[in-house]
Amino acid sequence: MKYTLQLLSLSILLLLNACQSPLSEKKVTSLSPIGVTIEMSQELDNQKKNTAVVRLFDEEGYTVANEGIKIKVNQVELEFHVKKELYYTTTTTYVVNNIPVSPVYKFTITLTNGKTYNLGNLEPIAESSEKNILCAERGSPDKDFVISWNNLKEVNELSIMKSVLLNTSTKRERNYDYEPIVTKKIGTAGKYIVPISVYIDSISTIAGLEIKFNASKKGKLNPQLLEKSSIVISGHLDKNVNFEEH
């Protein structure tokens, strides 16, 4: 039994090591073996509410989890996070919330030899107001649902999901599901009509709509980073519409 446990412990250790890059334990003195994903999320009606998450990886795609590497955005240092996941794996990220609003968010990295390099730059998304989205608060099963919008400055996508009440529901147990209606590119102003024809089918009846106005844009990366690196900022405005009677 003891020998079996030793083998199991060794297998777990090997699995943990396999998920992380060799760069996690070595001195890193150059940008060339590193890739980065920088993801910023921002509330579209308040630029001050934002979060940045940065991940490092090597040319094989393995996570670089090296505490000797520091990352900052506009001189604000990101916290190094290690989170245990299922199946003995870990997720390693650099995270910071509520970055002071700036015309440009400049991300830098300090390697284990103390040298600092630019990672990439992002511009914040222009603020937009939910008041510029016009639609009824409740939907009617007897008519098309109309959504219109204006002056949503950098919003570039509309996505709509419908929640449905399944016909398998009973008085005691109501069973719901979700189905996509549309995902499409849009401009700062426009209109979309959800037709009555999508409300009911052979297995369900519409219960509500989840409407998202999404904005996202890419930034500029240091060309010395690995090719699969990315940098993006995104946000959304939401509307929820109820179709059920109370």
N, C-alpha and C positions, 0 to 999 in steps of 0.2 A: 504493500500500500504506500509506504514512504517513497519508494522508487517511482511509483506511478504519479504521486503528487509532485515530485521533483521534475519529472518529464512535462507535466501539465504546466508548472510554473515556467519552465524553460520555453514552452510553446507560446505562452502568453507574452513573455518578454520578447521573443523573436517577432511576434505579431505587432507589438507596440513599436519596436524598432523599425519594422518594415513600413509603417505608416508615416515615419518621419524621415526627413532628408539627412544624409551624413553631415550636411552643413549645420545642422542643429548643434553638433558637438565640436565643430572646428572653428578656427579663426576665419572670418570672412573679411577679405581686404579689397574686394572688387565687386562692382555691380553686375558684371557680365554673367555670373552663374545664377543670378537671382531673377525671379519673376514676381510680379505683384498684382493683386486685385485690390483696387480702392473703390469702395462703395459708400457713397454718402446718401442719406435719406433726409429729406427736409419737408416740413409742413408747408404747404403752398400758401397758406394764409398768414404764416409767421416764420420768417427766415431764421429767427433766433432759436427755434426748436429744430435741432438737427442732430444727426449722429454720423460718425465716420467709423467704418470698419475696414481694416487693412489686413490682408493675408499675404504671406510670402511663400514661394514655392521654388523648387529647383527644376532643372531641365527634364527630369523624369515625372514632374508633377507632384512630387512628395512635399509635404509641408516643412518649411524651415521654421523651427521653434527654438530660436537662439536668443536667450535673455540678454546676451551681450549686444544685440542689435536694438537700437532705439529709433523710434519714428515720431516725428512731430508734424503738426499742421499749424502754420503761422506761429511757430514757436511754442505751441501748446503740445505737451507730450502725451501720446496715446498710452493707455494702460495695456500691459501685456497680460492677456487672459489665456488660461489653459482650462478647458472644460472636458470632463470625461463623458464619453458617449457610450452607446451600446456596443457590444461585441469588442470590448477592451480597446476601443479607439479613443483618440482625443482630438479636440478641435482647438487650434491655437490661433488667436487673433489679437490685433491691436485695436483698441476701442476708445473713443472719446465722444462725449455728449455736449450739446449746447456750446458749440464753437462760436466765439464772437463773430458777428457778421462782417464780412470783408468783400471788397470787389473781386478778390481772387483768393482761393484757398490754396496755399502752397505747401505741399507735402515734401518733407525731407527725411532722409535716413542716415543714421550714424552707424557705421560698421564697427566691428570689434577692434579695429586699429585706431578708432577715434576720428576717422575721416568722414566728413558729411557730404552727401550728394543730394541733388534734387531728384525726387521721384516723379512728380507730376503736378499739374495745376488744374483747378476746377473753378468755374464761376458759379455762384449761387443761382437758383431759379427765381425769376421775378415773381413777386407775390401776386396772388389772385384771390378774389373773394368768392365764397360760396353763394353770396347774394346775386352773383351774375349767372347762376344756374337757375333756370325757370322751369318748374314743373309742379304738378299737383302733389300734395302731401300723401294723398290716398289715390289708389287706382280703382277704376270701375271695370268690372268684367264685361260691360256692355259697349265699351268704346275703346278705340286706339289710345295709347298713352303717348303724349307728346312731350319731348324734352327739347328745350332751346337754351342757348348760352351765348354770352358775348364778353369780350374783353378778358378772356382767360389767356393771359399773355403768352406763356410758353407751354401751355398744355398742348399735347400733340397726339393724344390717343383717347378714345372712348371705349370702355368695356362694360358690358351689361350682362349680369347673371340673373336668372330667375330662380326663386325658390318655389318649389311645387309641393302640393299635398298629394301624396300617392293614393290611388284608388284602393289600396290594401288597408287604408286607415279605417278605424272603427270609432265609435263614440268615446270609448275609453282610451284608445291609443291612436294618436295622430302621427303618421309617418311622413317625413319630409325628405326632399332631395334637392340638389342644385343642378341646373343645366345652363350652359352658356347660350346667350342669344346673339351677341355680336362683339367683335373686337376690331376697331377700324381706326385709321389715321384721321385726324380732324384738324381744323384750324382754330383760330382764336374765337371765332363766332360761327354759329350754325344751328341746325335743327336735326333731330332724329325722331322717327316715329316707330314705336313698338306696336306692330299690328295685332289686332284682336285674334288673328289666326294662330298666334303662338300661345294663346292662353290655355287652351285645353287640347289634350290628345287622348289616346286610348288608355293611358295608364296614370294620368295625373291632371291636376288643375292648378293654375297659377295661384301662389300665395303672396308673392312679393317680388320686388326688383331690387337688386343691388347695383347701383350705377357708380362707376368710377371714371373720373377725368384724370388721366395720367400725364405727367410731364417727366421727361428724362433727356439728358444730354451728356455727351462725352467730353472729357478734358484732354489735355496734352500730356504725354508720358515722355520720360527720359529714354531716348533711343538705345541707350546701353543696356536696358532691361531685356529679359527674354521676350520673345516674339508674342507669346500668348498673354502678356500682361494687359490689364484693362483698367480704366478709370471712368466712373460714371456717377452722376448725381440724379436722384429721382424723387418724386413726390406725387401725391394724389389728393383730389377732393372727392368726397363721397356723398351720395344721396341714397337713402333707403326708403322704399315706397311699399306700403302695405296694401294688399288687395283683399284681405279677408275681412268679413263682417264681424263686428263685436256686439 
